[in-house]
Amino acid sequence: MKFVAFERSKQRTGASRRLRVTGRTPGIVYGGGEPLLIELDHNALWHTIKKEAFHASVLDMELDGKEQKVLLRDFQMHPFKQMILHIDFQRVDATTKLHMKVPLHFSGDELSPAVKTEGCIANHVMTEINVLCLPADLPEFIAVDLSKLKKGVSLHLNDIPLPKGVTAVTHGKNNPVVVSVVVISSGEAAADATDGAAAPAAAAAAPAAKAPAGKAAPAAKAPAAKK
């Protein structure tokens, strides 16, 4: 993914604020040498930063007609305005492994036996994982197939095939759960069924309640007494 940056000279106090007024976002590129002060067009950056690939892939930064490989490392947002106040990038060395967070893309859970026939739901415990790999091997996302989920069996990190050259970093956790299979309680199912049955019954009862009351039958006359 490519974006354009412009070099900026060292500024005095208040320069970043003045830069934002002109529609530019200040930033910095560090690692592998001297830090480099840059600025980016805010509107272009605002749309680009919404893309998942901008956060989880090696980026091509065009600066003065030349391209550099960088990673997005941090950015600061305004407390209430739709404004990016500052952004940080790190230079990428092709021979040095990266430690990055990569998003997980789930699919197929609605086709699994657990969800389709066994009355369960798939609870996504993790939505991203930490990985270690060379820049060339860094994936934008990792696909997770849930079509074989079964009742009572959770999906662990070791169950997910990783791309070549990519190693998961668990920070001391032993094979954490990525997706848990949760059984829908009978109480919840009964409540849903009751709600579904109650609706037609209430609808049928409504017209009856609005119907006018019938007139009372006249009282029978007592027979006349014999003389």
Secondary structure as the mmCIF struct_conf table of DSSP 4:
data_model
#
loop_
_struct_conf.conf_type_id
_struct_conf.id
_struct_conf.beg_label_comp_id
_struct_conf.beg_label_asym_id
_struct_conf.beg_label_seq_id
_struct_conf.end_label_comp_id
_struct_conf.end_label_asym_id
_struct_conf.end_label_seq_id
STRN STRN1 LYS A 2 GLU A 7
TURN_TY1_P TURN_TY1_P1 THR A 13 GLY A 14
HELX_RH_AL_P HELX_RH_AL_P1 ALA A 15 VAL A 21
TURN_TY1_P TURN_TY1_P2 THR A 22 GLY A 23
STRN STRN2 ARG A 24 TYR A 30
BEND BEND1 GLY A 31 GLU A 34
STRN STRN3 LEU A 36 ASP A 41
HELX_RH_AL_P HELX_RH_AL_P2 HIS A 42 THR A 48
TURN_TY1_P TURN_TY1_P3 ILE A 49 LYS A 50
BEND BEND2 LYS A 51 LYS A 51
HELX_RH_AL_P HELX_RH_AL_P3 GLU A 52 HIS A 55
BEND BEND3 ALA A 56 SER A 57
STRN STRN4 LEU A 59 LEU A 63
TURN_TY1_P TURN_TY1_P4 ASP A 64 GLY A 65
STRN STRN5 LYS A 66 MET A 77
BEND BEND4 PRO A 79 GLN A 82
STRN STRN6 ILE A 84 ARG A 91
TURN_TY1_P TURN_TY1_P5 ALA A 94 THR A 95
BEND BEND5 THR A 96 THR A 96
STRN STRN7 LEU A 98 SER A 107
HELX_RH_3T_P HELX_RH_3T_P1 ASP A 109 LEU A 111
BEND BEND6 SER A 112 SER A 112
HELX_RH_AL_P HELX_RH_AL_P4 PRO A 113 LYS A 116
TURN_TY1_P TURN_TY1_P6 THR A 117 THR A 117
BEND BEND7 GLU A 118 GLY A 119
STRN STRN8 CYS A 120 HIS A 124
BEND BEND8 VAL A 125 VAL A 125
BEND BEND9 THR A 127 THR A 127
STRN STRN9 GLU A 128 CYS A 133
HELX_RH_3T_P HELX_RH_3T_P2 PRO A 135 ASP A 137
BEND BEND10 GLU A 140 GLU A 140
STRN STRN10 ILE A 142 ASP A 145
TURN_TY1_P TURN_TY1_P7 SER A 147 LYS A 148
TURN_TY1_P TURN_TY1_P8 LYS A 151 GLY A 152
HELX_LH_PP_P HELX_LH_PP_P1 SER A 154 SER A 154
STRN STRN11 LEU A 155 HIS A 156
HELX_RH_3T_P HELX_RH_3T_P3 LEU A 157 ASP A 159
BEND BEND11 ILE A 160 ILE A 160
HELX_LH_PP_P HELX_LH_PP_P2 PRO A 161 PRO A 163
TURN_TY1_P TURN_TY1_P9 LYS A 164 GLY A 165
STRN STRN12 THR A 167 VAL A 169
TURN_TY1_P TURN_TY1_P10 HIS A 171 GLY A 172
BEND BEND12 ASN A 174 ASN A 175
STRN STRN13 VAL A 177 VAL A 183
HELX_LH_PP_P HELX_LH_PP_P3 ILE A 184 SER A 185
HELX_RH_AL_P HELX_RH_AL_P5 SER A 186 LYS A 210
BEND BEND13 ALA A 211 ALA A 211
HELX_LH_PP_P HELX_LH_PP_P4 PRO A 212 LYS A 226
#
